[in-house]
Amino acid sequence: MHSNTVLTMGDLSCGNDFCIDTVRRFSRNPTCLQKAGMVFTSYYHNNPPGVYFSMPVLLTLLRTQLKAGMVSDVFSVLRVSVAHRIVPSYDFLLTLFHDVREKGHVNYMSGLMQLTSQMVSAGLVLNLDFLDCIKNTPDGQQPVGSNSTTGMAFSAESSPDYMKLAHAIVEIELCTRHEDWRGMGDVFRSICQSNHRPSQMDHISGRIAIALLSESKDKLSLPYAAFAHTVFQNKDENSLVWGLFGRIGVSLMLRYHKTHQWAKGRKVVEVLIASKMNYSTLKGLFGNEDSTSRCFLLTVAAELLLLSGSVEGALKTLRENNWFVSSSLWPCETADLENRIHMLMRLAEKTSHRDTLEVLCNLPGLKEPNELVDISRFCPLFSAHLQTCVDRQVLPVASDTADFMLSKKMTVDGGMLQILLHKLGKQNLWLRAREVFRRSLGEVYYPGLSAPPGSTSLVVPCRLGEVELALAMEMFITVNASAIRNLTEMGEPSLTITLKRTQSVESEYLSAASRLLSASCILLPKLIVQYKAVNPSKEQVFTVCPSSARSWLRHNHLWANEVWAN
């Protein structure tokens, strides 16, 4: 019994060796190619592979048959080899799919799909690991009997969705090889219309994103743009298509930003914007992209546009998203805020004076307080912008800058404030001058200035400029309108202005008196102001003609009350 067993095994080894050697020789001769296939299928249909079985010989046979157009023979050889759980390389399978598709062998597609499913269950790992979901199913774990004509891991008929998935992955790989990005869009839409689990769809979408990141032969084209053109041919696409398309775009955007490919990243952002995709509320498909904040996504999008030369595009993106930074639904980390700050600082350097102010005003922590940001760090930026605008006579922007700084309790240089008010008055921008002066009133900027309601005496520091003095007079007359109306021309108390000493040099103090008299003539109608005396503190006191003050009130009380009395 034992000797017979040894003899049988020896015979099988010899047969195996003879078969492989014959297939090798016949494969080299085109006229014997069909016989090579017949030898292989006849022998291995009834016998298992032995130690002499050669995978290179099998692959040579398959490639030679396919090159000769013998697709049916290729299928015959594959069915026998797969029955023994011997599968060809992944590259050969792709080549076979490509050949069947390109040559229009539609009648072979069903059989090819069945063979693909058998290969997967026999151990073939298709690139991109797309068939994990299939291999983990009960059907996918059933062994294939060597003599079975119906047993297979699963069939196109019993698992149509799985087969569609398998087919789609192969199509994606083929589209990648041939840079057929529009064709990939068709495949993507087809997948989205099938019934697959979310995890499967995320996986497929991630693989498409990887494919779209590949370097195209046409350096000027963007695979994602061509892909998008096909995906959105139908404007009524379902939400799954929109969502996954957007997530693919987000992943591409983040990758191009990380690798400093600004031009490509800009094109992705432009595609997302053109498709009216609210991409900032989506998550990417790779690694930790699901934790990326909305703030950071908008920063990345704006930075891609900015660094590729589209300053207006960056501004528009931020404006359309209301300069979003953080919310309870979309919180952000300190790093996100720092990234936004640095991006906005770069953007502010490249914009017009008015746009620069808008950018600065939207630095994190200014419009909406944020405990993670100390806004005092922004004061030098605003001060520099104010200085630039004053120097270049861009006074409307300068006044808005100063007004914003004062509203946020940022320190404004007193000398710069005085120069700004002087220039605003000289260019008849009195509305702006009044707003800035009104905001800056207080001990910090105008210590010693006193015009309490109900009083008939105004105290002004002698360091004030002509425009500041005129504004102080307007305020004084307006807030004391009731008292002024009751004054008589020669009665007591009189309407006075005291020029408070803040300068140690006498000539500078005396020049302030000239400014005060000039300021009274700026008002329309002008005030009649006259020197009266020197008080015990050796400060000059001036009187204001009550009738001139009442005349000014009659002409200006409507707007004056709105500005100074509120």
C-alpha positions as CSV (number, residue, x, y, z in Angstrom):
1,M,0.0,0.0,0.0
2,H,2.8,2.4,0.9
3,S,4.8,1.7,-2.2
4,N,1.8,2.2,-4.4
5,T,1.2,5.6,-2.8
6,V,4.8,6.7,-3.5
7,L,4.5,5.6,-7.1
8,T,1.3,7.5,-7.6
9,M,2.9,10.7,-6.2
10,G,5.9,10.2,-8.4
11,D,3.8,9.8,-11.4
12,L,2.0,13.1,-10.6
13,S,5.3,14.9,-10.2
14,C,6.5,13.6,-13.5
15,G,3.2,14.6,-15.2
16,N,3.4,18.0,-13.6
17,D,6.9,18.5,-14.9
18,F,6.0,17.3,-18.4
19,C,2.9,19.5,-18.5
20,I,4.8,22.7,-17.5
21,D,7.6,22.0,-19.9
22,T,5.2,21.4,-22.8
23,V,3.2,24.6,-22.0
24,R,6.5,26.5,-21.9
25,R,7.6,25.2,-25.4
26,F,4.2,25.6,-27.0
27,S,3.8,29.1,-25.7
28,R,6.9,30.2,-27.7
29,N,5.3,28.9,-31.0
30,P,2.3,30.9,-32.2
31,T,1.0,27.9,-34.1
32,C,1.0,25.8,-30.9
33,L,-0.5,28.5,-28.7
34,Q,-3.9,26.9,-28.6
35,K,-2.4,23.5,-27.9
36,A,-0.5,25.0,-25.0
37,G,-3.8,26.2,-23.4
38,M,-5.4,22.8,-24.0
39,V,-2.4,21.0,-22.4
40,F,-2.6,23.2,-19.3
41,T,-6.4,23.0,-18.9
42,S,-6.5,19.2,-19.6
43,Y,-3.9,18.4,-17.1
44,Y,-4.8,20.8,-14.2
45,H,-8.5,20.2,-14.6
46,N,-7.9,16.7,-13.1
47,N,-4.6,17.2,-11.2
48,P,-3.5,19.6,-8.5
49,P,-0.3,21.8,-9.1
50,G,2.8,20.1,-7.9
51,V,6.3,21.2,-7.1
52,Y,7.1,21.7,-10.8
53,F,4.3,24.1,-11.3
54,S,5.6,27.5,-12.6
55,M,3.8,30.8,-12.2
56,P,6.0,32.5,-14.8
57,V,5.0,29.9,-17.3
58,L,1.4,30.5,-16.5
59,L,1.7,34.3,-16.9
60,T,3.6,33.9,-20.1
61,L,0.9,31.7,-21.5
62,L,-1.9,34.1,-20.5
63,R,-0.1,37.2,-21.9
64,T,0.7,35.5,-25.1
65,Q,-2.8,34.3,-25.5
66,L,-4.2,37.7,-24.8
67,K,-1.8,39.4,-27.2
68,A,-3.0,36.9,-29.9
69,G,-6.6,37.9,-29.2
70,M,-7.5,34.5,-27.8
71,V,-9.7,35.8,-25.0
72,S,-11.8,32.7,-24.6
73,D,-8.7,30.6,-24.2
74,V,-7.5,33.0,-21.6
75,F,-10.7,32.5,-19.7
76,S,-10.4,28.7,-19.9
77,V,-6.9,28.8,-18.5
78,L,-7.9,31.2,-15.7
79,R,-10.9,29.1,-14.7
80,V,-8.7,26.1,-14.2
81,S,-5.9,28.0,-12.4
82,V,-8.4,29.8,-10.1
83,A,-10.0,26.5,-9.2
84,H,-6.7,25.7,-7.6
85,R,-6.6,29.1,-6.0
86,I,-3.8,30.2,-8.3
87,V,-4.3,33.7,-9.6
88,P,-2.5,35.9,-12.0
89,S,-0.9,39.2,-11.1
90,Y,-3.0,42.3,-10.5
91,D,-1.4,44.0,-13.5
92,F,-2.5,41.2,-15.8
93,L,-6.0,41.5,-14.6
94,L,-6.0,45.2,-15.4
95,T,-4.6,44.5,-18.8
96,L,-7.3,41.9,-19.4
97,F,-10.1,44.3,-18.3
98,H,-8.6,47.0,-20.6
99,D,-8.4,44.7,-23.6
100,V,-12.0,43.5,-23.1
101,R,-13.3,47.0,-22.7
102,E,-11.3,48.6,-25.5
103,K,-12.0,45.9,-28.1
104,G,-15.7,45.9,-27.3
105,H,-15.9,42.2,-26.1
106,V,-19.2,42.9,-24.3
107,N,-20.1,39.2,-24.2
108,Y,-17.0,38.5,-22.1
109,M,-17.7,41.0,-19.4
110,S,-20.0,38.9,-17.3
111,G,-17.6,36.0,-17.3
112,L,-14.7,38.4,-16.5
113,M,-16.6,39.7,-13.6
114,Q,-17.3,36.3,-12.3
115,L,-13.6,35.3,-12.7
116,T,-12.6,38.5,-10.8
117,S,-14.8,37.6,-7.9
118,Q,-13.4,34.1,-7.8
119,M,-9.8,35.5,-7.9
120,V,-10.6,37.8,-5.0
121,S,-11.9,35.0,-2.9
122,A,-8.8,32.9,-4.0
123,G,-6.5,35.5,-2.6
124,L,-5.9,38.2,-5.3
125,V,-5.7,41.6,-3.6
126,L,-6.8,44.2,-6.0
127,N,-4.8,47.4,-5.6
128,L,-6.3,49.9,-3.2
129,D,-7.8,47.2,-1.0
130,F,-11.2,47.8,-2.3
131,L,-12.7,44.4,-1.7
132,D,-12.3,44.2,2.1
133,C,-16.1,44.3,2.4
134,I,-16.5,41.3,0.0
135,K,-13.8,39.1,1.6
136,N,-15.5,39.6,5.0
137,T,-18.9,38.3,3.9
138,P,-19.9,34.7,4.4
139,D,-20.1,34.2,0.6
140,G,-16.6,35.5,0.3
141,Q,-15.2,32.9,2.7
142,Q,-16.7,29.8,0.9
143,P,-14.0,27.6,-0.6
144,V,-14.1,26.9,-4.3
145,G,-14.3,23.2,-5.0
146,S,-11.8,21.8,-7.6
147,N,-14.5,19.9,-9.4
148,S,-17.3,22.3,-8.9
149,T,-18.9,24.1,-11.9
150,T,-21.2,26.3,-9.8
151,G,-19.3,26.9,-6.6
152,M,-17.7,30.4,-6.5
153,A,-17.1,33.0,-3.8
154,F,-20.0,35.0,-5.0
155,S,-21.7,35.6,-8.3
156,A,-22.8,38.7,-10.2
157,E,-26.3,37.4,-9.9
158,S,-26.2,36.8,-6.1
159,S,-24.2,40.0,-5.2
160,P,-24.8,42.5,-7.9
161,D,-23.8,45.5,-5.7
162,Y,-20.5,43.9,-4.7
163,M,-19.7,43.1,-8.3
164,K,-20.5,46.7,-9.3
165,L,-18.1,47.8,-6.7
166,A,-15.4,45.5,-7.9
167,H,-15.9,46.5,-11.5
168,A,-15.9,50.2,-10.5
169,I,-12.5,49.9,-8.7
170,V,-11.0,48.3,-11.8
171,E,-12.5,51.0,-13.9
172,I,-11.0,53.7,-11.6
173,E,-7.6,52.1,-11.9
174,L,-7.9,52.0,-15.7
175,C,-9.1,55.6,-15.8
176,T,-6.1,56.6,-13.7
177,R,-3.7,54.8,-16.0
178,H,-5.1,56.5,-19.1
179,E,-5.8,59.9,-17.4
180,D,-9.4,59.6,-18.3
181,W,-10.7,61.9,-15.6
182,R,-14.1,62.4,-17.2
183,G,-14.5,58.7,-17.4
184,M,-13.7,58.5,-13.7
185,G,-16.5,61.0,-13.1
186,D,-18.9,58.6,-14.8
187,V,-17.7,55.8,-12.6
188,F,-18.1,57.9,-9.5
189,R,-21.7,58.8,-10.3
190,S,-22.4,55.1,-11.1
191,I,-21.1,54.1,-7.7
192,C,-23.1,56.8,-5.9
193,Q,-26.2,55.4,-7.5
194,S,-25.6,51.9,-6.1
195,N,-26.5,50.6,-2.7
196,H,-23.2,50.7,-0.7
197,R,-22.4,51.3,3.0
198,P,-21.0,54.7,4.0
199,S,-17.7,53.2,4.9
200,Q,-17.4,51.7,1.4
201,M,-18.3,55.0,-0.2
202,D,-15.7,56.8,1.9
203,H,-13.1,54.3,0.9
204,I,-13.9,54.5,-2.8
205,S,-13.9,58.3,-2.7
206,G,-10.6,58.3,-0.9
207,R,-9.1,56.2,-3.7
208,I,-10.5,58.5,-6.3
209,A,-8.9,61.4,-4.5
210,I,-5.6,59.6,-4.5
211,A,-6.0,59.0,-8.3
212,L,-6.8,62.7,-8.9
213,L,-3.6,63.7,-7.1
214,S,-1.5,61.8,-9.7
215,E,0.7,63.9,-11.9
216,S,-1.0,64.5,-15.2
217,K,1.0,64.6,-18.5
218,D,-0.7,67.8,-19.2
219,K,0.9,70.0,-16.6
220,L,-1.6,72.8,-17.1
221,S,-4.7,70.7,-16.5
222,L,-6.2,69.7,-13.2
223,P,-7.7,66.2,-13.0
224,Y,-10.3,67.3,-10.5
225,A,-11.6,70.0,-12.9
226,A,-12.3,67.4,-15.7
227,F,-13.7,65.0,-13.1
228,A,-16.1,67.7,-11.8
229,H,-17.2,68.5,-15.4
230,T,-18.6,65.0,-15.7
231,V,-19.9,64.7,-12.2
232,F,-22.1,67.8,-12.5
233,Q,-23.4,67.4,-16.0
234,N,-26.7,66.6,-14.2
235,K,-27.5,69.5,-12.0
236,D,-30.0,67.3,-10.1
237,E,-27.5,65.0,-8.6
238,N,-28.3,63.5,-5.2
239,S,-26.8,64.7,-1.9
240,L,-24.5,61.7,-1.8
241,V,-22.8,62.8,-5.0
242,W,-22.5,66.4,-3.8
243,G,-21.2,65.4,-0.4
244,L,-18.5,63.0,-1.6
245,F,-17.5,65.2,-4.4
246,G,-17.0,68.0,-1.9
247,R,-15.0,65.8,0.5
248,I,-12.8,64.7,-2.4
249,G,-12.1,68.4,-3.1
250,V,-11.4,69.2,0.5
251,S,-8.8,66.4,0.6
252,L,-7.2,67.6,-2.6
253,M,-7.2,71.2,-1.3
254,L,-5.5,70.2,2.0
255,R,-2.9,68.0,0.2
256,Y,-2.0,70.7,-2.3
257,H,-1.7,73.3,0.6
258,K,0.5,70.9,2.6
259,T,2.8,70.4,-0.4
260,H,2.8,74.1,-1.4
261,Q,1.3,73.4,-4.8
262,W,-0.5,76.8,-4.7
263,A,-1.7,76.9,-8.3
264,K,-3.2,73.4,-8.2
265,G,-4.8,74.1,-4.9
266,R,-6.3,77.4,-6.2
267,K,-7.9,75.5,-9.1
268,V,-9.5,73.0,-6.7
269,V,-10.9,75.9,-4.6
270,E,-12.2,77.5,-7.8
271,V,-13.9,74.3,-8.9
272,L,-15.6,74.0,-5.4
273,I,-16.7,77.6,-5.5
274,A,-18.0,77.3,-9.1
275,S,-20.1,74.2,-8.1
276,K,-21.6,76.3,-5.3
277,M,-20.2,73.7,-2.8
278,N,-20.3,74.7,0.8
279,Y,-16.9,73.0,1.2
280,S,-16.0,74.6,4.6
281,T,-18.6,72.5,6.3
282,L,-17.2,69.2,5.0
283,K,-14.5,66.8,6.2
284,G,-11.7,65.3,4.2
285,L,-11.2,61.6,3.5
286,F,-7.7,61.0,4.8
287,G,-6.0,60.6,8.2
288,N,-7.0,63.2,10.7
289,E,-8.8,65.4,8.2
290,D,-12.1,64.6,9.9
291,S,-10.9,66.8,12.7
292,T,-10.1,69.8,10.5
293,S,-12.0,72.9,11.7
294,R,-14.1,75.1,9.5
295,C,-11.9,78.0,10.3
296,F,-8.8,76.2,9.1
297,L,-10.5,75.1,5.8
298,L,-11.4,78.7,5.0
299,T,-7.9,79.8,5.9
300,V,-6.4,77.1,3.6
301,A,-8.8,78.1,0.7
302,A,-7.9,81.8,1.1
303,E,-4.2,81.1,1.4
304,L,-4.2,78.9,-1.7
305,L,-5.8,81.8,-3.7
306,L,-3.6,84.4,-2.1
307,L,-0.3,82.6,-2.7
308,S,-1.2,81.7,-6.3
309,G,-1.7,85.4,-7.0
310,S,-5.5,85.8,-6.6
311,V,-5.8,88.5,-3.9
312,E,-9.4,89.3,-4.9
313,G,-10.2,85.6,-4.8
314,A,-9.0,85.3,-1.3
315,L,-10.9,88.4,-0.2
316,K,-14.1,87.2,-1.9
317,T,-13.8,83.7,-0.3
318,L,-13.5,85.2,3.2
319,R,-16.3,87.7,2.6
320,E,-18.7,85.1,1.3
321,N,-18.1,83.1,4.4
322,N,-18.5,86.1,6.6
323,W,-14.9,85.9,7.7
324,F,-15.9,82.9,9.8
325,V,-13.6,82.0,12.7
326,S,-15.4,80.0,15.4
327,S,-18.8,79.0,16.7
328,S,-20.2,76.5,19.2
329,L,-21.0,74.1,16.3
330,W,-17.6,74.7,14.6
331,P,-15.0,75.4,17.3
332,C,-11.4,75.9,16.5
333,E,-8.1,75.5,18.3
334,T,-5.3,78.0,19.1
335,A,-3.4,76.7,16.1
336,D,-6.3,77.5,13.8
337,L,-6.5,81.0,15.1
338,E,-2.7,81.5,14.6
339,N,-2.9,80.2,11.0
340,R,-5.8,82.6,10.3
341,I,-3.9,85.6,11.8
342,H,-0.8,84.9,9.8
343,M,-2.8,84.5,6.6
344,L,-4.7,87.7,7.2
345,M,-1.5,89.6,7.9
346,R,-0.1,88.5,4.5
347,L,-3.3,89.4,2.8
348,A,-3.4,92.8,4.4
349,E,0.0,93.6,2.9
350,K,-1.3,93.1,-0.7
351,T,-4.7,94.8,-0.6
352,S,-5.9,98.4,-1.1
353,H,-6.1,100.7,1.9
354,R,-9.8,100.2,2.4
355,D,-9.5,96.4,2.0
356,T,-6.6,96.3,4.3
357,L,-8.7,97.9,7.0
358,E,-11.4,95.3,6.4
359,V,-8.9,92.5,6.7
360,L,-7.5,93.9,9.9
361,C,-10.9,94.4,11.5
362,N,-11.6,90.7,10.9
363,L,-8.6,89.5,12.8
364,P,-9.7,86.8,15.3
365,G,-10.9,88.2,18.6
366,L,-11.9,91.7,17.3
367,K,-15.4,91.4,16.1
368,E,-16.2,88.5,18.4
369,P,-14.2,88.3,21.6
370,N,-12.1,85.2,21.9
371,E,-10.4,84.2,25.1
372,L,-7.6,82.6,23.1
373,V,-6.6,85.8,21.5
374,D,-5.0,88.9,23.1
375,I,-6.1,91.7,20.7
376,S,-3.5,94.1,22.1
377,R,-1.0,92.3,19.8
378,F,-2.8,93.8,16.8
379,C,-2.3,97.4,17.9
380,P,1.0,97.9,16.0
381,L,-0.7,96.7,12.8
382,F,-3.5,99.2,13.1
383,S,-1.2,102.0,14.1
384,A,1.0,101.3,11.0
385,H,-2.0,101.3,8.8
386,L,-3.3,104.6,10.3
387,Q,0.1,106.2,9.8
388,T,0.2,105.0,6.1
389,C,-3.3,106.3,5.4
390,V,-2.6,109.7,7.0
391,D,0.7,110.1,5.2
392,R,-1.0,109.2,1.8
393,Q,-4.0,111.4,2.5
394,V,-6.4,108.5,2.4
395,L,-8.3,110.3,5.1
396,P,-11.7,108.4,5.1
397,V,-9.9,105.1,5.7
398,A,-7.7,106.8,8.2
399,S,-10.6,108.1,10.2
400,D,-12.4,104.7,10.1
401,T,-9.1,103.0,11.3
402,A,-8.8,105.4,14.2
403,D,-12.5,105.1,15.0
404,F,-12.2,101.3,15.1
405,M,-9.1,101.4,17.2
406,L,-10.8,103.6,19.7
407,S,-13.9,101.5,19.8
408,K,-11.7,98.4,20.7
409,K,-9.8,100.3,23.3
410,M,-6.6,100.1,21.3
411,T,-4.1,102.9,22.0
412,V,-3.9,105.6,19.3
413,D,-0.9,107.9,19.3
414,G,-2.0,111.3,20.4
415,G,0.1,113.2,17.9
416,M,-1.2,111.0,15.1
417,L,-4.8,111.6,16.3
418,Q,-4.2,115.4,16.2
419,I,-2.7,115.3,12.7
420,L,-5.6,113.2,11.5
421,L,-8.2,115.6,13.0
422,H,-6.4,118.6,11.5
423,K,-6.4,117.1,8.0
424,L,-10.0,116.0,8.2
425,G,-11.0,119.6,9.1
426,K,-8.9,121.2,6.4
427,Q,-10.5,118.9,3.8
428,N,-14.0,119.6,5.2
429,L,-14.5,116.1,6.3
430,W,-16.3,117.3,9.4
431,L,-18.6,114.4,9.9
432,R,-15.6,112.1,10.2
433,A,-13.7,114.5,12.3
434,R,-16.6,114.8,14.8
435,E,-16.9,111.0,15.1
436,V,-13.2,110.5,15.8
437,F,-13.1,113.4,18.3
438,R,-16.2,112.2,20.1
439,R,-14.8,108.7,20.4
440,S,-11.5,109.9,21.7
441,L,-12.8,112.2,24.4
442,G,-11.7,111.2,27.9
443,E,-8.9,111.4,30.3
444,V,-6.6,109.4,28.1
445,Y,-6.6,111.6,25.0
446,Y,-7.9,115.0,26.2
447,P,-7.1,115.4,29.9
448,G,-8.1,118.8,31.1
449,L,-10.9,119.3,28.6
450,S,-14.0,120.1,30.5
451,A,-17.5,121.1,29.2
452,P,-20.0,119.7,31.7
453,P,-23.7,120.0,30.8
454,G,-25.4,123.0,32.4
455,S,-22.1,124.9,32.6
456,T,-21.3,128.3,31.0
457,S,-17.5,127.7,31.1
458,L,-15.4,125.7,28.7
459,V,-11.9,124.6,29.8
460,V,-9.5,123.5,26.9
461,P,-5.9,122.4,27.1
462,C,-3.6,124.8,25.2
463,R,-2.0,121.9,23.3
464,L,-5.2,121.4,21.2
465,G,-5.0,122.2,17.5
466,E,-7.3,124.5,15.6
467,V,-9.7,121.8,14.5
468,E,-9.8,120.2,17.9
469,L,-10.7,123.6,19.5
470,A,-13.5,124.1,17.0
471,L,-14.9,120.7,17.7
472,A,-14.7,121.4,21.5
473,M,-16.6,124.7,21.0
474,E,-19.3,122.9,19.0
475,M,-19.7,120.3,21.8
476,F,-19.7,123.0,24.5
477,I,-22.5,125.1,22.9
478,T,-24.6,122.1,22.1
479,V,-24.6,120.4,25.5
480,N,-25.2,123.8,27.2
481,A,-27.9,125.0,24.8
482,S,-30.5,125.6,27.5
483,A,-28.2,127.7,29.6
484,I,-26.9,129.7,26.6
485,R,-30.5,130.5,25.5
486,N,-31.1,132.1,28.9
487,L,-28.0,134.3,28.9
488,T,-28.2,138.0,28.3
489,E,-25.6,139.9,26.4
490,M,-24.3,141.8,29.4
491,G,-25.6,139.6,32.2
492,E,-23.8,137.2,34.6
493,P,-22.7,134.6,34.4
494,S,-21.0,135.1,31.1
495,L,-20.1,132.5,28.5
496,T,-16.3,131.8,28.9
497,I,-13.5,129.7,27.5
498,T,-10.4,129.1,29.7
499,L,-7.1,128.2,27.9
500,K,-5.5,125.8,30.4
501,R,-1.7,125.8,30.6
502,T,-0.2,122.5,29.4
503,Q,2.9,124.0,27.8
504,S,5.9,125.3,29.9
505,V,7.2,127.5,27.1
506,E,5.3,130.9,27.1
507,S,5.5,131.3,23.3
508,E,3.8,128.0,22.8
509,Y,1.0,129.0,25.2
510,L,0.5,132.3,23.5
511,S,0.3,130.7,20.1
512,A,-2.6,128.6,21.5
513,A,-4.6,131.8,21.9
514,S,-4.2,132.5,18.2
515,R,-5.5,129.0,17.4
516,L,-8.5,129.5,19.7
517,L,-9.5,132.7,17.9
518,S,-9.0,131.1,14.5
519,A,-11.1,128.1,15.5
520,S,-14.0,130.3,16.4
521,C,-14.0,131.6,12.8
522,I,-14.2,128.0,11.4
523,L,-17.6,127.5,12.8
524,L,-20.6,128.4,10.6
525,P,-21.9,130.8,11.5
526,K,-18.7,131.8,13.3
527,L,-18.6,132.6,17.0
528,I,-17.6,135.9,18.4
529,V,-14.8,135.2,20.9
530,Q,-12.8,137.9,22.7
531,Y,-10.0,138.0,25.1
532,K,-11.2,138.9,28.6
533,A,-8.5,138.5,31.3
534,V,-6.0,136.3,33.0
535,N,-7.2,134.2,36.0
536,P,-5.3,133.6,39.2
537,S,-3.6,130.6,37.6
538,K,-2.2,132.9,34.9
539,E,-4.4,131.3,32.3
540,Q,-6.1,133.3,29.6
541,V,-9.9,133.6,29.7
542,F,-12.0,134.4,26.7
543,T,-15.7,135.3,26.4
544,V,-18.1,134.1,23.8
545,C,-20.8,136.4,22.6
546,P,-24.1,134.8,23.6
547,S,-25.9,135.9,20.5
548,S,-23.3,134.4,18.2
549,A,-23.7,131.1,20.2
550,R,-27.5,131.2,19.8
551,S,-27.1,131.9,16.1
552,W,-24.9,128.9,15.7
553,L,-27.5,126.8,17.6
554,R,-30.3,127.9,15.4
555,H,-28.5,126.9,12.3
556,N,-27.0,123.6,13.6
557,H,-29.1,122.3,16.4
558,L,-30.6,119.4,14.5
559,W,-27.4,117.6,13.6
560,A,-25.5,119.0,16.6
561,N,-27.8,117.4,19.1
562,E,-27.5,114.1,17.3
563,V,-23.7,114.2,17.4
564,W,-22.9,115.9,20.7
565,A,-25.9,115.6,23.0
566,N,-26.3,111.8,22.8
